[in-house]
Amino acid sequence: MTEALVVVEDLHIHFGAARAVDGVNLAVMPGEVLALVGESGSGKTTLIRAIQGLTHPTSGKVLFEGKEADTRHLPDVQMVFQDPTGALNPRRTVSEIVAEGLRIEKFKGNEAEAVSTALSRAGLRPPERFLRRFPHEISGGQRQRVVIAGAMVTEPRLLLADEPVASLDASIRGEILGLLRNLVDTTGLAVLVVTHDLGLAWNIADRVAVMYLGRIIEVGPTEELLDSPKHPYTKALLSVVPETRGMEQQILSGEIPDPKRIPSGCRFHPRCPVLQSGESERLGIAERCRGEDLAIISADATRDAACWAVSPRRGEWPVRAEGGVI
Amino acid sequence: MTALLSVRDLTVTYRTSQGEVPAVRGVSFELEPGGSLGLAGESGCGKSTMANAILRLLPAGTTTTGEVLLGEEDVLTMKPGRLRAVRWTGAAIVFQGALHALNPVQRVIDQITEPIILHKTEPDEKAAEKRAVDLLGQVGIPANRAEDYPHQLSGGQRQRVLIAMALACDPDLLIADEPTTALDLMVQAQVLAVLEKLRGERQLSMIFITHDLSVLTYVCDRLAVMYAGRIVERGPSDQVFERPTHPYTRALAAAFPTIGDRESRMNPSGLKGDPPDPAALPAGCPFHPRCPDAIDRCRDAEPPLLPSGPAQEAACILARP
């Protein structure tokens, strides 16, 4: 089995009383695109900051290539932000922007060559046409490519992409996603993409992990998870994506609760349609839903959902990476 | 039946340091009472400019020609007093970015009662407040939150306050410009459901603007796709989405994949190039440089909207019924 690039082990990150990350196990493999799906307040951003070494765990650990993650790993872990216009310094040329990572790293090789290579890899060809331009002189799609070139120039092992296409026009979206997928396929890079866009996951991700209120509540290979979601939260999310047709809409009321007051029992139970419809009662699990917290999904589970209605070992659940059922 | 809104050959030209920039270049459409029209397109295609032009909200120095008939009256030639009355009571607009559209130092109830009192659509202040609380209830905000300030509400709640506010004077037409773009998936669904409910309950007509075609298909009966300041395809929304006849619509429809569709799995689809600069539009069909199907003839002239299917029209020489 290949060694994981990133291993997150029983991670908890608290800010005062707020439990932003409240028990996460996760492994990111080299050469995979893993989509971390969740709404605002689910803890996705805190989790990726911890992977960068920018936020320290309250407990648990984050390992990057076997060593505790800290900012010294930053040349190996790069970031692509949502809004390329805000991410680029308007007073620097494209070549200065892309070279910045190299300069910070005190790169010894040929800088001009590295910058040109990164630009062409990001689809800005020929690179000479872009080197001296300023961000305002190029289009939005090209700006996002510059951001990606700047991230790729240090030849990172892991790219963290936070909603990389959310602020781009619809027609450009596909090209940028195609570029990311292509970089993964040709260089063995791993991409952890944070998004609330399930269509993006369908387009490029190998695996999907769904986060809710500080925990991963469902994980699995993209097709399996999106074709037959098991957790009622994932089901509800999928049902409201306008892109899934023919599914009955299940609009949850309210919003993600305050991470300072995480509900007891299953953290999703106050909004859960399975509990509300009386289904939990029928299955004889309503007490557990309300009062008993679920085990944290393990990092080596290839498919699992943290829900009393599905995970009490009903034959297929959960599945470990080595295959077979526990 | 007379149309509630009838836009005829609308053009909008901005005056900028680079000269005159045509943002909307001859758009015509009609909206029936209770109907809903979705306007799709990318940044710079003129969709927001058009929405603002309908209520004459564009900056001074902008040239607008054509007609915007709201009922029998042309909004573009109205006297200022009449225009003020028509805004809010005839047509109201919900902007994107709920964070910025609300006054941070005023309680939400006061922000909703303000237009009601100004337009005297309720007899007194007390009645206005009662109406404001009712409206908040209709968009799913409990009465005990009415005294809150905007920062005490979540993004989705703020967006719903904006909808309640737009409905304050019971307009016939609601224009919603990307009302759900900044919202989370579930909250977006909640807001769309509120709009859908209101439309059913009060025969409200709606113009809904976004770049996400599939959202429009879900909310609107009819769909118009804009590119470079013009409508390039229109028709019943399901039909336009499922059987697009303009290559640009096809690209937009494919940009957000249908989950479960094997063809789009690991195969994101997009268009080469970028939306054109309105100040320097390509000759001929403005879409031809990005069009996967373009032929030589596409460079010659800009094609008009012609029938391309039952009740469907497209501005493409290759689109045939």
Chai-1 contact restraints between the chains, C-beta under 6 A:
chainA,res_idxA,chainB,res_idxB,connection_type,confidence,min_distance_angstrom,max_distance_angstrom,comment,restraint_id
A,E39,B,D184,contact,1.0,0.0,6.0,A-B,restraint_1
A,S40,B,D184,contact,1.0,0.0,6.0,A-B,restraint_2
A,S139,B,D274,contact,1.0,0.0,6.0,A-B,restraint_3
A,G141,B,D274,contact,1.0,0.0,6.0,A-B,restraint_4
A,D169,B,E42,contact,1.0,0.0,6.0,A-B,restraint_5
A,D169,B,S43,contact,1.0,0.0,6.0,A-B,restraint_6
A,A170,B,H211,contact,1.0,0.0,6.0,A-B,restraint_7
A,A170,B,L252,contact,1.0,0.0,6.0,A-B,restraint_8
A,A170,B,A255,contact,1.0,0.0,6.0,A-B,restraint_9
A,S171,B,A251,contact,1.0,0.0,6.0,A-B,restraint_10
A,S171,B,G270,contact,1.0,0.0,6.0,A-B,restraint_11
A,S171,B,L271,contact,1.0,0.0,6.0,A-B,restraint_12
A,R173,B,A255,contact,1.0,0.0,6.0,A-B,restraint_13
A,R173,B,G270,contact,1.0,0.0,6.0,A-B,restraint_14
A,G174,B,A255,contact,1.0,0.0,6.0,A-B,restraint_15
A,G174,B,P268,contact,1.0,0.0,6.0,A-B,restraint_16
A,G174,B,S269,contact,1.0,0.0,6.0,A-B,restraint_17
A,G174,B,G270,contact,1.0,0.0,6.0,A-B,restraint_18
A,E175,B,G270,contact,1.0,0.0,6.0,A-B,restraint_19
A,L177,B,P268,contact,1.0,0.0,6.0,A-B,restraint_20
A,G178,B,P268,contact,1.0,0.0,6.0,A-B,restraint_21
A,H196,B,D184,contact,1.0,0.0,6.0,A-B,restraint_22
A,H196,B,L185,contact,1.0,0.0,6.0,A-B,restraint_23
A,G199,B,F256,contact,1.0,0.0,6.0,A-B,restraint_24
A,G199,B,P257,contact,1.0,0.0,6.0,A-B,restraint_25
A,W202,B,P257,contact,1.0,0.0,6.0,A-B,restraint_26
A,W202,B,I259,contact,1.0,0.0,6.0,A-B,restraint_27
A,N203,B,P257,contact,1.0,0.0,6.0,A-B,restraint_28
A,N203,B,P268,contact,1.0,0.0,6.0,A-B,restraint_29
A,L226,B,I259,contact,1.0,0.0,6.0,A-B,restraint_30
A,L237,B,L185,contact,1.0,0.0,6.0,A-B,restraint_31
A,V240,B,L185,contact,1.0,0.0,6.0,A-B,restraint_32
A,V240,B,A189,contact,1.0,0.0,6.0,A-B,restraint_33
A,P242,B,S214,contact,1.0,0.0,6.0,A-B,restraint_34
A,P242,B,V215,contact,1.0,0.0,6.0,A-B,restraint_35
A,P242,B,Y218,contact,1.0,0.0,6.0,A-B,restraint_36
A,E243,B,S214,contact,1.0,0.0,6.0,A-B,restraint_37
A,E243,B,F256,contact,1.0,0.0,6.0,A-B,restraint_38
A,E243,B,T258,contact,1.0,0.0,6.0,A-B,restraint_39
A,E243,B,I259,contact,1.0,0.0,6.0,A-B,restraint_40
A,T244,B,I259,contact,1.0,0.0,6.0,A-B,restraint_41
A,I251,B,A189,contact,1.0,0.0,6.0,A-B,restraint_42
A,I251,B,Q190,contact,1.0,0.0,6.0,A-B,restraint_43
A,I251,B,A193,contact,1.0,0.0,6.0,A-B,restraint_44
A,L252,B,M186,contact,1.0,0.0,6.0,A-B,restraint_45
A,E255,B,S154,contact,1.0,0.0,6.0,A-B,restraint_46
